Amino acid sequence: MSAPVMVLPVNTKRETGRAAQLGNITAAKAVADIIRTTLGPRSMLKMLLDPMGGIVITNDGNCILREVDVAHPAAKSMIELSRAQDEEVGDGTTSVIILTGEMLSVAEPILTRGVHPTQIVMGYARALQTALDACDALAETIDVDNGPQLKKLVDAAVGTKFSHRWGDKLVSMAIDAVKRVRTVVDGRVEVDVKRYARVEKIPGGEMEDCTVLDGVMFNKDVTHSKMRRRIENPRVLLLDCPLEYKKGESQTNVEVTKEEDWNTLLRMEEEYIENICAQIVAFHPDIVITEKGVSDLAQHYLMKADITAFRRLRKTDNNRIARAVGATVVSRPDEIQESDIGTGCGLFEVRKIGDEYFTFLEGCKDAKACTVLLRGGSKDVLNEVERNLADAMQVVRNVVFEPRLLPGGGATEMAVSQALSKKAQEVEGVQQWAFKAAASALEVIPRTLAQNCGANVVRVLTQLRAKHANEAKCTWGIDGTTGVMTDMRDLGIWEPFTVKTQTYKTAVEAACMILRIDDIVSGIKHGQKQG
């Protein structure tokens, strides 16, 4: 009797690929489900435990996913999405994850019918172009110098955050900070919020004490107790070289035969420092700030000349001070020029807040850098307010670059969904399914907003769908607070055009990338146990 022959089905390879794709889709949906409840003004908060045992309480999508520890590669790539969105436009991190998860979820039934992933990907790519065209048609231009209109826009961005109870204060601070750091370089507008608008958090005090300084502050005290702590209209000199004797680069041995030679060596060191200080004093600065150390002898000479000195300041802080007071950071004391001295500061003062000393350089004329001072009850509250403020500043920055808006509250998603449904009639073949799937996936944003309010989701969505089907350029969406259908124009809920379009691009392209993965191969070698 011959041995039985095992016959493998021809399409085993395809079945394995489909299993990997469905596994990826499940992992992506799991990540999206984690943060689905954090969308909208009625969002829930997440409590995160970091590896050091600390606690973070937030509803910021990027912050949550940064702390989540996942092993599945597809889930890891989803988490990277929110980071990319945060770095690019600074807002919409929750929306992009929810939308990607839904794009993959609606592709699952098409895959199980035996449609090749390439066909779905091609359909999604065409749908993205249609969606961007629909956004272009729906967008409205805003005047950046129109204060109330800009305030409404930022209010909509902060409205979904934990710190909304101090909404007005936070919104005006974000707008103020961005306007301070806005500059025009070679005819091009530059708004570098990350580098030139520093947030300083000091626990204690009231939220009403939060302010945007017309200058900068840093956590340092003067190097010598007898130096001045308050100067009006100071001359500020910034250095990034040490005011102490230079040590040899390599190990140096010196043989001294006579006692006088030792004294000569010491005197040479002292003369070197005296010479450096003389070069500085010649320009009559009131404040000298260096990124490196200041020796005791240099402190003595500077104090004799009635100059206040600060040492070991961070490079980022030094650059911010340079922008605020109109100074230039000098690398060598013998290269100092009169034009390097900053004279734009109105008042220098060292103040004690709590147990620490803070240096304030305020009243700067045309300061192109600022410090946002945050006060609050606890560190957790301050950290969350800082995250919310960063989002608000990014929203203002995006509008300054591209002053166009789209309606919020799921109105844009619903309008784009209708545009895709109409366009799907013109698409032939299997790609029509992908087109319709993309249209239904976009409805996840208004649906999630309604769910988080506890509204009757099916009824509200049906009404909204009918409204958008009957009206062109319809701006009706879901009121995230009450869960009822409202015109976003009346409610004043708008979102930056850049954020919305970037969300769609990131979500669709990421979904396409994950759909095209048909196998996950591990490159990690497992150490074999010795017998």
One Martini backbone bead per residue (centre of mass of N, CA, C, O) as a GRO file, in nm:
protein
  531
    1MET     BB    1   0.094   0.038   0.025
    2SER     BB    2   0.072   0.360  -0.037
    3ALA     BB    3   0.136   0.666   0.044
    4PRO     BB    4  -0.018   0.943   0.120
    5VAL     BB    5  -0.109   1.223  -0.065
    6MET     BB    6  -0.050   1.571  -0.025
    7VAL     BB    7  -0.280   1.825  -0.124
    8LEU     BB    8  -0.238   2.148  -0.213
    9PRO     BB    9  -0.366   2.435  -0.251
   10VAL     BB   10  -0.304   2.682  -0.478
   11ASN     BB   11  -0.412   2.942  -0.276
   12THR     BB   12  -0.232   2.961  -0.013
   13LYS     BB   13  -0.081   3.227  -0.046
   14ARG     BB   14  -0.336   3.404  -0.054
   15GLU     BB   15  -0.447   3.319   0.223
   16THR     BB   16  -0.208   3.422   0.389
   17GLY     BB   17  -0.228   3.718   0.298
   18ARG     BB   18  -0.518   3.764   0.404
   19ALA     BB   19  -0.462   3.703   0.700
   20ALA     BB   20  -0.260   3.936   0.739
   21GLN     BB   21  -0.455   4.165   0.661
   22LEU     BB   22  -0.670   4.105   0.880
   23GLY     BB   23  -0.474   4.141   1.117
   24ASN     BB   24  -0.404   4.438   1.060
   25ILE     BB   25  -0.693   4.547   1.080
   26THR     BB   26  -0.742   4.463   1.374
   27ALA     BB   27  -0.510   4.629   1.497
   28ALA     BB   28  -0.604   4.909   1.393
   29LYS     BB   29  -0.883   4.901   1.535
   30ALA     BB   30  -0.774   4.884   1.824
   31VAL     BB   31  -0.639   5.163   1.824
   32ALA     BB   32  -0.894   5.329   1.750
   33ASP     BB   33  -1.064   5.237   2.005
   34ILE     BB   34  -0.900   5.376   2.226
   35ILE     BB   35  -0.960   5.695   2.097
   36ARG     BB   36  -1.265   5.739   2.026
   37THR     BB   37  -1.357   5.884   2.310
   38THR     BB   38  -1.159   6.157   2.242
   39LEU     BB   39  -1.386   6.292   2.070
   40GLY     BB   40  -1.463   6.593   2.139
   41PRO     BB   41  -1.625   6.775   2.397
   42ARG     BB   42  -1.735   6.477   2.521
   43SER     BB   43  -1.478   6.362   2.611
   44MET     BB   44  -1.263   6.138   2.733
   45LEU     BB   45  -1.029   6.029   2.957
   46LYS     BB   46  -0.689   5.924   3.004
   47MET     BB   47  -0.500   5.692   3.199
   48LEU     BB   48  -0.147   5.693   3.230
   49LEU     BB   49   0.123   5.459   3.260
   50ASP     BB   50   0.441   5.486   3.308
   51PRO     BB   51   0.742   5.318   3.354
   52MET     BB   52   0.799   5.512   3.622
   53GLY     BB   53   0.489   5.552   3.753
   54GLY     BB   54   0.354   5.768   3.615
   55ILE     BB   55   0.092   6.015   3.551
   56VAL     BB   56  -0.141   6.057   3.274
   57ILE     BB   57  -0.391   6.309   3.188
   58THR     BB   58  -0.576   6.264   2.875
   59ASN     BB   59  -0.710   6.358   2.517
   60ASP     BB   60  -0.451   6.327   2.350
   61GLY     BB   61  -0.376   6.128   2.098
   62ASN     BB   62  -0.063   6.142   2.089
   63CYS     BB   63  -0.010   6.104   2.395
   64ILE     BB   64  -0.139   5.826   2.423
   65LEU     BB   65   0.020   5.665   2.195
   66ARG     BB   66   0.306   5.714   2.312
   67GLU     BB   67   0.242   5.519   2.575
   68VAL     BB   68   0.172   5.285   2.406
   69ASP     BB   69   0.226   4.928   2.417
   70VAL     BB   70   0.317   4.760   2.118
   71ALA     BB   71   0.375   4.468   1.895
   72HIS     BB   72   0.229   4.531   1.645
   73PRO     BB   73   0.326   4.663   1.347
   74ALA     BB   74   0.059   4.801   1.253
   75ALA     BB   75   0.011   4.954   1.519
   76LYS     BB   76   0.276   5.114   1.508
   77SER     BB   77   0.210   5.267   1.242
   78MET     BB   78  -0.035   5.416   1.363
   79ILE     BB   79   0.125   5.576   1.579
   80GLU     BB   80   0.303   5.731   1.372
   81LEU     BB   81   0.079   5.901   1.250
   82SER     BB   82   0.025   6.094   1.489
   83ARG     BB   83   0.312   6.208   1.486
   84ALA     BB   84   0.311   6.321   1.199
   85GLN     BB   85   0.066   6.508   1.239
   86ASP     BB   86   0.188   6.675   1.473
   87GLU     BB   87   0.440   6.782   1.311
   88GLU     BB   88   0.291   6.911   1.069
   89VAL     BB   89   0.002   7.050   1.226
   90GLY     BB   90  -0.076   6.981   1.550
   91ASP     BB   91  -0.353   6.839   1.451
   92GLY     BB   92  -0.572   6.561   1.427
   93THR     BB   93  -0.478   6.287   1.573
   94THR     BB   94  -0.748   6.140   1.624
   95SER     BB   95  -0.882   6.146   1.343
   96VAL     BB   96  -0.663   5.983   1.184
   97ILE     BB   97  -0.703   5.714   1.335
   98ILE     BB   98  -1.007   5.671   1.297
   99LEU     BB   99  -1.004   5.685   0.985
  100THR     BB  100  -0.807   5.454   0.931
  101GLY     BB  101  -0.963   5.232   1.077
  102GLU     BB  102  -1.219   5.262   0.891
  103MET     BB  103  -1.087   5.214   0.614
  104LEU     BB  104  -1.011   4.918   0.693
  105SER     BB  105  -1.288   4.812   0.783
  106VAL     BB  106  -1.437   4.857   0.495
  107ALA     BB  107  -1.225   4.661   0.342
  108GLU     BB  108  -1.284   4.377   0.453
  109PRO     BB  109  -1.534   4.276   0.282
  110ILE     BB  110  -1.384   4.304   0.008
  111LEU     BB  111  -1.160   4.099   0.065
  112THR     BB  112  -1.352   3.847   0.130
  113ARG     BB  113  -1.455   3.849  -0.184
  114GLY     BB  114  -1.161   3.859  -0.354
  115VAL     BB  115  -1.032   4.128  -0.370
  116HIS     BB  116  -0.774   4.302  -0.466
  117PRO     BB  117  -0.587   4.532  -0.299
  118THR     BB  118  -0.503   4.710  -0.545
  119GLN     BB  119  -0.793   4.799  -0.616
  120ILE     BB  120  -0.849   4.946  -0.350
  121VAL     BB  121  -0.612   5.144  -0.360
  122MET     BB  122  -0.697   5.283  -0.626
  123GLY     BB  123  -0.973   5.377  -0.521
  124TYR     BB  124  -0.862   5.549  -0.282
  125ALA     BB  125  -0.688   5.745  -0.451
  126ARG     BB  126  -0.928   5.865  -0.609
  127ALA     BB  127  -1.091   5.952  -0.358
  128LEU     BB  128  -0.887   6.159  -0.249
  129GLN     BB  129  -0.903   6.359  -0.484
  130THR     BB  130  -1.206   6.415  -0.453
  131ALA     BB  131  -1.190   6.517  -0.159
  132LEU     BB  132  -1.001   6.762  -0.215
  133ASP     BB  133  -1.194   6.901  -0.413
  134ALA     BB  134  -1.430   6.931  -0.209
  135CYS     BB  135  -1.273   7.109  -0.008
  136ASP     BB  136  -1.214   7.342  -0.202
  137ALA     BB  137  -1.522   7.412  -0.248
  138LEU     BB  138  -1.585   7.456   0.077
  139ALA     BB  139  -1.393   7.669   0.125
  140GLU     BB  140  -1.290   7.951   0.337
  141THR     BB  141  -1.189   8.270   0.375
  142ILE     BB  142  -0.958   8.443   0.594
  143ASP     BB  143  -0.885   8.704   0.817
  144VAL     BB  144  -0.610   8.724   1.017
  145ASP     BB  145  -0.682   9.025   1.143
  146ASN     BB  146  -0.948   8.894   1.252
  147GLY     BB  147  -1.003   8.840   1.570
  148PRO     BB  148  -1.288   8.702   1.620
  149GLN     BB  149  -1.253   8.481   1.400
  150LEU     BB  150  -0.993   8.353   1.517
  151LYS     BB  151  -1.112   8.288   1.796
  152LYS     BB  152  -1.328   8.087   1.703
  153LEU     BB  153  -1.136   7.880   1.583
  154VAL     BB  154  -0.968   7.818   1.842
  155ASP     BB  155  -1.212   7.744   2.019
  156ALA     BB  156  -1.276   7.483   1.859
  157ALA     BB  157  -1.002   7.341   1.929
  158VAL     BB  158  -1.033   7.372   2.254
  159GLY     BB  159  -1.329   7.254   2.307
  160THR     BB  160  -1.212   6.936   2.326
  161LYS     BB  161  -1.072   7.011   2.587
  162PHE     BB  162  -0.994   7.021   2.920
  163SER     BB  163  -0.927   7.355   2.911
  164HIS     BB  164  -1.210   7.498   2.835
  165ARG     BB  165  -1.276   7.662   3.100
  166TRP     BB  166  -1.023   7.857   2.987
  167GLY     BB  167  -1.065   7.940   2.690
  168ASP     BB  168  -1.022   8.251   2.646
  169LYS     BB  169  -0.739   8.264   2.765
  170LEU     BB  170  -0.602   8.052   2.577
  171VAL     BB  171  -0.669   8.179   2.304
  172SER     BB  172  -0.533   8.459   2.343
  173MET     BB  173  -0.251   8.338   2.399
  174ALA     BB  174  -0.206   8.194   2.129
  175ILE     BB  175  -0.235   8.441   1.944
  176ASP     BB  176  -0.020   8.616   2.079
  177ALA     BB  177   0.225   8.425   2.042
  178VAL     BB  178   0.218   8.407   1.729
  179LYS     BB  179   0.240   8.714   1.670
  180ARG     BB  180   0.519   8.747   1.802
  181VAL     BB  181   0.679   8.515   1.613
  182ARG     BB  182   0.618   8.665   1.363
  183THR     BB  183   0.794   8.659   1.047
  184VAL     BB  184   0.993   8.809   0.777
  185VAL     BB  185   1.173   8.605   0.537
  186ASP     BB  186   1.234   8.682   0.230
  187GLY     BB  187   0.909   8.722   0.191
  188ARG     BB  188   0.857   8.504   0.425
  189VAL     BB  189   0.662   8.345   0.639
  190GLU     BB  190   0.750   8.299   0.995
  191VAL     BB  191   0.644   8.029   1.237
  192ASP     BB  192   0.827   7.945   1.535
  193VAL     BB  193   0.694   7.799   1.804
  194LYS     BB  194   0.894   7.587   1.925
  195ARG     BB  195   1.146   7.793   1.963
  196TYR     BB  196   0.997   8.101   2.042
  197ALA     BB  197   0.756   7.957   2.228
  198ARG     BB  198   0.781   7.927   2.554
  199VAL     BB  199   0.688   7.702   2.814
  200GLU     BB  200   0.621   7.793   3.155
  201LYS     BB  201   0.594   7.591   3.449
  202ILE     BB  202   0.418   7.693   3.761
  203PRO     BB  203   0.330   7.584   4.041
  204GLY     BB  204   0.074   7.762   4.134
  205GLY     BB  205  -0.171   7.955   4.161
  206GLU     BB  206  -0.356   8.091   3.903
  207MET     BB  207  -0.495   8.083   3.588
  208GLU     BB  208  -0.505   8.404   3.571
  209ASP     BB  209  -0.175   8.427   3.575
  210CYS     BB  210  -0.159   8.377   3.297
  211THR     BB  211   0.095   8.458   3.038
  212VAL     BB  212   0.228   8.677   2.785
  213LEU     BB  213   0.533   8.778   2.729
  214ASP     BB  214   0.724   9.075   2.630
  215GLY     BB  215   0.937   8.823   2.637
  216VAL     BB  216   1.163   8.667   2.869
  217MET     BB  217   1.224   8.359   3.062
  218PHE     BB  218   1.436   8.216   3.330
  219ASN     BB  219   1.589   7.962   3.547
  220LYS     BB  220   1.772   8.212   3.705
  221ASP     BB  221   2.050   8.337   3.877
  222VAL     BB  222   2.280   8.516   3.985
  223THR     BB  223   2.625   8.457   4.043
  224HIS     BB  224   2.617   8.718   4.235
  225SER     BB  225   2.485   8.871   4.514
  226LYS     BB  226   2.585   9.184   4.424
  227MET     BB  227   2.422   9.192   4.187
  228ARG     BB  228   2.200   9.313   3.987
  229ARG     BB  229   1.816   9.273   3.977
  230ARG     BB  230   1.755   9.571   3.848
  231ILE     BB  231   1.698   9.691   3.507
  232GLU     BB  232   1.670   9.960   3.295
  233ASN     BB  233   1.744   9.945   2.986
  234PRO     BB  234   1.937   9.716   2.899
  235ARG     BB  235   2.254   9.585   2.812
  236VAL     BB  236   2.291   9.295   2.603
  237LEU     BB  237   2.514   9.009   2.632
  238LEU     BB  238   2.591   8.731   2.416
  239LEU     BB  239   2.733   8.406   2.488
  240ASP     BB  240   2.935   8.089   2.380
  241CYS     BB  241   3.165   8.131   2.605
  242PRO     BB  242   3.402   8.103   2.834
  243LEU     BB  243   3.482   8.269   3.167
  244GLU     BB  244   3.757   8.087   3.162
  245TYR     BB  245   4.004   7.887   3.185
  246LYS     BB  246   4.162   7.704   2.950
  247LYS     BB  247   4.180   7.389   2.893
  248GLY     BB  248   4.336   7.133   2.784
  249GLU     BB  249   4.259   6.906   2.552
  250SER     BB  250   4.491   6.755   2.664
  251GLN     BB  251   4.720   6.619   2.842
  252THR     BB  252   4.917   6.823   3.073
  253ASN     BB  253   5.265   6.872   3.142
  254VAL     BB  254   5.435   7.053   3.409
  255GLU     BB  255   5.760   7.167   3.478
  256VAL     BB  256   5.876   7.294   3.791
  257THR     BB  257   6.173   7.455   3.928
  258LYS     BB  258   6.045   7.724   4.017
  259GLU     BB  259   5.844   7.913   4.217
  260GLU     BB  260   5.790   8.153   4.016
  261ASP     BB  261   5.663   7.988   3.784
  262TRP     BB  262   5.399   7.927   3.926
  263ASN     BB  263   5.311   8.221   3.950
  264THR     BB  264   5.315   8.278   3.648
  265LEU     BB  265   5.093   8.084   3.570
  266LEU     BB  266   4.869   8.212   3.740
  267ARG     BB  267   4.894   8.497   3.615
  268MET     BB  268   4.816   8.412   3.326
  269GLU     BB  269   4.535   8.325   3.392
  270GLU     BB  270   4.441   8.597   3.509
  271GLU     BB  271   4.504   8.767   3.256
  272TYR     BB  272   4.314   8.625   3.066
  273ILE     BB  273   4.053   8.699   3.222
  274GLU     BB  274   4.102   9.004   3.235
  275ASN     BB  275   4.100   9.045   2.928
  276ILE     BB  276   3.817   8.946   2.870
  277CYS     BB  277   3.670   9.148   3.061
  278ALA     BB  278   3.775   9.405   2.922
  279GLN     BB  279   3.635   9.353   2.648
  280ILE     BB  280   3.350   9.366   2.771
  281VAL     BB  281   3.356   9.641   2.931
  282ALA     BB  282   3.407   9.830   2.678
  283PHE     BB  283   3.073   9.802   2.606
  284HIS     BB  284   2.880   9.846   2.851
  285PRO     BB  285   2.727   9.621   2.986
  286ASP     BB  286   2.470   9.497   3.209
  287ILE     BB  287   2.444   9.209   3.062
  288VAL     BB  288   2.576   8.870   3.096
  289ILE     BB  289   2.534   8.585   2.875
  290THR     BB  290   2.618   8.235   2.911
  291GLU     BB  291   2.658   7.890   2.813
  292LYS     BB  292   2.885   7.885   3.007
  293GLY     BB  293   3.125   7.946   3.223
  294VAL     BB  294   3.204   8.132   3.540
  295SER     BB  295   3.442   8.252   3.708
  296ASP     BB  296   3.529   8.401   3.999
  297LEU     BB  297   3.707   8.619   3.870
  298ALA     BB  298   3.504   8.718   3.657
  299GLN     BB  299   3.290   8.802   3.861
  300HIS     BB  300   3.460   9.019   3.995
  301TYR     BB  301   3.509   9.204   3.746
  302LEU     BB  302   3.206   9.243   3.673
  303MET     BB  303   3.117   9.363   3.947
  304LYS     BB  304   3.306   9.612   3.936
  305ALA     BB  305   3.144   9.700   3.657
  306ASP     BB  306   2.833   9.650   3.703
  307ILE     BB  307   2.778   9.343   3.610
  308THR     BB  308   2.550   9.106   3.509
  309ALA     BB  309   2.560   8.743   3.550
  310PHE     BB  310   2.516   8.445   3.339
  311ARG     BB  311   2.509   8.084   3.345
  312ARG     BB  312   2.433   7.804   3.178
  313LEU     BB  313   2.266   7.839   2.920
  314ARG     BB  314   2.057   7.757   2.697
  315LYS     BB  315   2.057   7.777   2.362
  316THR     BB  316   1.753   7.832   2.321
  317ASP     BB  317   1.740   8.072   2.519
  318ASN     BB  318   1.951   8.249   2.379
  319ASN     BB  319   1.797   8.277   2.108
  320ARG     BB  320   1.547   8.410   2.234
  321ILE     BB  321   1.685   8.659   2.349
  322ALA     BB  322   1.799   8.764   2.082
  323ARG     BB  323   1.516   8.816   1.956
  324ALA     BB  324   1.399   9.005   2.182
  325VAL     BB  325   1.664   9.225   2.212
  326GLY     BB  326   1.857   9.237   1.950
  327ALA     BB  327   2.082   9.024   1.954
  328THR     BB  328   2.411   8.867   1.935
  329VAL     BB  329   2.580   8.577   1.928
  330VAL     BB  330   2.898   8.537   2.076
  331SER     BB  331   3.212   8.349   2.053
  332ARG     BB  332   3.413   8.600   2.104
  333PRO     BB  333   3.535   8.867   2.285
  334ASP     BB  334   3.719   8.992   2.034
  335GLU     BB  335   3.429   9.015   1.842
  336ILE     BB  336   3.293   9.248   1.957
  337GLN     BB  337   3.010   9.457   1.885
  338GLU     BB  338   2.781   9.702   1.902
  339SER     BB  339   2.557   9.535   1.733
  340ASP     BB  340   2.542   9.289   1.953
  341ILE     BB  341   2.388   9.466   2.134
  342GLY     BB  342   2.104   9.457   2.338
  343THR     BB  343   1.824   9.725   2.349
  344GLY     BB  344   1.506   9.610   2.362
  345CYS     BB  345   1.486   9.618   2.666
  346GLY     BB  346   1.299   9.746   2.944
  347LEU     BB  347   1.317   9.499   3.171
  348PHE     BB  348   1.515   9.379   3.445
  349GLU     BB  349   1.434   9.083   3.654
  350VAL     BB  350   1.449   8.923   3.970
  351ARG     BB  351   1.231   8.657   4.073
  352LYS     BB  352   1.035   8.505   4.328
  353ILE     BB  353   0.894   8.173   4.278
  354GLY     BB  354   0.861   8.036   4.545
  355ASP     BB  355   1.183   7.872   4.553
  356GLU     BB  356   1.250   8.028   4.287
  357TYR     BB  357   1.446   8.181   4.037
  358PHE     BB  358   1.356   8.444   3.800
  359THR     BB  359   1.421   8.574   3.478
  360PHE     BB  360   1.332   8.895   3.344
  361LEU     BB  361   1.260   9.009   2.998
  362GLU     BB  362   1.091   9.301   2.943
  363GLY     BB  363   0.953   9.526   2.727
  364CYS     BB  364   0.990   9.453   2.432
  365LYS     BB  365   1.079   9.569   2.127
  366ASP     BB  366   0.980   9.376   1.894
  367ALA     BB  367   0.934   9.082   1.980
  368LYS     BB  368   1.032   8.744   1.837
  369ALA     BB  369   0.985   8.642   2.136
  370CYS     BB  370   0.844   8.410   2.390
  371THR     BB  371   0.675   8.363   2.707
  372VAL     BB  372   0.470   8.116   2.858
  373LEU     BB  373   0.290   8.157   3.154
  374LEU     BB  374   0.210   7.889   3.381
  375ARG     BB  375  -0.058   7.849   3.614
  376GLY     BB  376  -0.133   7.602   3.882
  377GLY     BB  377  -0.218   7.354   4.092
  378SER     BB  378  -0.089   7.120   3.909
  379LYS     BB  379   0.104   6.930   3.704
  380ASP     BB  380  -0.118   6.787   3.542
  381VAL     BB  381  -0.269   7.041   3.455
  382LEU     BB  382  -0.029   7.185   3.319
  383ASN     BB  383   0.035   6.968   3.105
  384GLU     BB  384  -0.243   6.982   2.964
  385VAL     BB  385  -0.241   7.284   2.898
  386GLU     BB  386   0.012   7.272   2.723
  387ARG     BB  387  -0.100   7.082   2.505
  388ASN     BB  388  -0.342   7.264   2.426
  389LEU     BB  389  -0.174   7.516   2.352
  390ALA     BB  390  -0.012   7.387   2.125
  391ASP     BB  391  -0.257   7.333   1.944
  392ALA     BB  392  -0.357   7.627   1.923
  393MET     BB  393  -0.094   7.742   1.793
  394GLN     BB  394  -0.103   7.561   1.541
  395VAL     BB  395  -0.368   7.668   1.428
  396VAL     BB  396  -0.275   7.959   1.386
  397ARG     BB  397  -0.035   7.890   1.205
  398ASN     BB  398  -0.193   7.756   0.973
  399VAL     BB  399  -0.366   8.014   0.905
  400VAL     BB  400  -0.131   8.198   0.834
  401PHE     BB  401  -0.042   8.025   0.589
  402GLU     BB  402  -0.362   7.918   0.543
  403PRO     BB  403  -0.659   8.121   0.502
  404ARG     BB  404  -0.848   7.844   0.546
  405LEU     BB  405  -1.179   7.696   0.584
  406LEU     BB  406  -1.368   7.441   0.762
  407PRO     BB  407  -1.618   7.272   0.871
  408GLY     BB  408  -1.716   7.124   1.150
  409GLY     BB  409  -1.873   6.854   1.306
  410GLY     BB  410  -1.868   6.664   1.029
  411ALA     BB  411  -1.942   6.834   0.769
  412THR     BB  412  -1.710   6.771   0.576
  413GLU     BB  413  -1.736   6.462   0.575
  414MET     BB  414  -2.026   6.460   0.462
  415ALA     BB  415  -1.970   6.616   0.199
  416VAL     BB  416  -1.752   6.419   0.092
  417SER     BB  417  -1.927   6.166   0.096
  418GLN     BB  418  -2.128   6.268  -0.117
  419ALA     BB  419  -1.920   6.316  -0.345
  420LEU     BB  420  -1.832   6.014  -0.359
  421SER     BB  421  -2.109   5.887  -0.421
  422LYS     BB  422  -2.146   6.033  -0.694
  423LYS     BB  423  -1.872   5.946  -0.827
  424ALA     BB  424  -1.918   5.631  -0.816
  425GLN     BB  425  -2.106   5.616  -1.072
  426GLU     BB  426  -1.847   5.665  -1.273
  427VAL     BB  427  -1.723   5.412  -1.169
  428GLU     BB  428  -1.560   5.127  -1.273
  429GLY     BB  429  -1.592   4.840  -1.129
  430VAL     BB  430  -1.435   4.751  -0.831
  431GLN     BB  431  -1.362   5.051  -0.740
  432GLN     BB  432  -1.648   5.131  -0.648
  433TRP     BB  433  -1.633   5.000  -0.371
  434ALA     BB  434  -1.405   5.175  -0.258
  435PHE     BB  435  -1.555   5.442  -0.287
  436LYS     BB  436  -1.794   5.368  -0.098
  437ALA     BB  437  -1.621   5.300   0.147
  438ALA     BB  438  -1.497   5.585   0.183
  439ALA     BB  439  -1.768   5.729   0.226
  440SER     BB  440  -1.847   5.567   0.487
  441ALA     BB  441  -1.589   5.626   0.658
  442LEU     BB  442  -1.634   5.941   0.698
  443GLU     BB  443  -1.885   5.900   0.902
  444VAL     BB  444  -1.726   5.848   1.172
  445ILE     BB  445  -1.709   6.132   1.291
  446PRO     BB  446  -2.011   6.204   1.341
  447ARG     BB  447  -2.070   5.939   1.491
  448THR     BB  448  -1.873   5.978   1.730
  449LEU     BB  449  -1.987   6.246   1.830
  450ALA     BB  450  -2.270   6.128   1.896
  451GLN     BB  451  -2.179   5.902   2.088
  452ASN     BB  452  -2.030   6.094   2.304
  453CYS     BB  453  -2.329   6.225   2.375
  454GLY     BB  454  -2.572   6.008   2.363
  455ALA     BB  455  -2.709   5.984   2.097
  456ASN     BB  456  -2.912   5.915   1.822
  457VAL     BB  457  -2.733   5.804   1.570
  458VAL     BB  458  -2.914   5.709   1.334
  459ARG     BB  459  -3.102   5.955   1.316
  460VAL     BB  460  -2.895   6.185   1.284
  461LEU     BB  461  -2.746   6.069   1.032
  462THR     BB  462  -2.990   6.061   0.845
  463GLN     BB  463  -3.051   6.364   0.852
  464LEU     BB  464  -2.768   6.457   0.753
  465ARG     BB  465  -2.768   6.306   0.484
  466ALA     BB  466  -3.019   6.447   0.368
  467LYS     BB  467  -2.915   6.738   0.384
  468HIS     BB  468  -2.662   6.693   0.193
  469ALA     BB  469  -2.823   6.582  -0.057
  470ASN     BB  470  -3.004   6.866  -0.094
  471GLU     BB  471  -2.732   7.036  -0.047
  472ALA     BB  472  -2.511   7.272  -0.137
  473LYS     BB  473  -2.265   7.355   0.060
  474CYS     BB  474  -2.297   7.215   0.334
  475THR     BB  475  -2.274   7.309   0.711
  476TRP     BB  476  -2.379   7.057   0.848
  477GLY     BB  477  -2.370   6.916   1.185
  478ILE     BB  478  -2.243   6.819   1.495
  479ASP     BB  479  -2.315   6.887   1.816
  480GLY     BB  480  -2.085   6.797   2.059
  481THR     BB  481  -2.270   6.866   2.317
  482THR     BB  482  -2.580   6.759   2.223
  483GLY     BB  483  -2.617   6.584   1.936
  484VAL     BB  484  -2.723   6.782   1.726
  485MET     BB  485  -2.830   6.931   1.444
  486THR     BB  486  -2.608   7.183   1.294
  487ASP     BB  487  -2.499   7.490   1.200
  488MET     BB  488  -2.167   7.584   1.186
  489ARG     BB  489  -2.205   7.886   1.127
  490ASP     BB  490  -2.366   7.949   1.390
  491LEU     BB  491  -2.155   7.809   1.591
  492GLY     BB  492  -1.843   7.854   1.494
  493ILE     BB  493  -1.723   7.581   1.357
  494TRP     BB  494  -1.380   7.566   1.270
  495GLU     BB  495  -1.125   7.450   1.036
  496PRO     BB  496  -0.835   7.400   0.908
  497PHE     BB  497  -0.748   7.313   0.594
  498THR     BB  498  -0.476   7.173   0.646
  499VAL     BB  499  -0.570   6.963   0.856
  500LYS     BB  500  -0.785   6.815   0.693
  501THR     BB  501  -0.616   6.732   0.442
  502GLN     BB  502  -0.397   6.584   0.604
  503THR     BB  503  -0.581   6.371   0.725
  504TYR     BB  504  -0.668   6.238   0.459
  505LYS     BB  505  -0.394   6.170   0.347
  506THR     BB  506  -0.286   5.998   0.581
  507ALA     BB  507  -0.517   5.792   0.603
  508VAL     BB  508  -0.518   5.678   0.311
  509GLU     BB  509  -0.216   5.607   0.281
  510ALA     BB  510  -0.204   5.416   0.528
  511ALA     BB  511  -0.423   5.219   0.437
  512CYS     BB  512  -0.279   5.136   0.175
  513MET     BB  513  -0.021   5.026   0.307
  514ILE     BB  514  -0.156   4.805   0.486
  515LEU     BB  515  -0.306   4.653   0.248
  516ARG     BB  516  -0.020   4.573   0.099
  517ILE     BB  517   0.019   4.375   0.324
  518ASP     BB  518   0.090   4.004   0.312
  519ASP     BB  519   0.340   4.006   0.521
  520ILE     BB  520   0.519   3.906   0.825
  521VAL     BB  521   0.868   3.945   0.874
  522SER     BB  522   1.110   3.836   1.083
  523GLY     BB  523   1.444   3.976   1.179
  524ILE     BB  524   1.462   3.821   1.446
  525LYS     BB  525   1.693   3.657   1.640
  526HIS     BB  526   1.688   3.362   1.811
  527GLY     BB  527   1.837   3.230   2.071
  528GLN     BB  528   1.997   2.939   2.105
  529LYS     BB  529   2.000   2.676   2.298
  530GLN     BB  530   2.212   2.502   2.477
  531GLY     BB  531   2.266   2.158   2.543
   0.00000   0.00000   0.00000
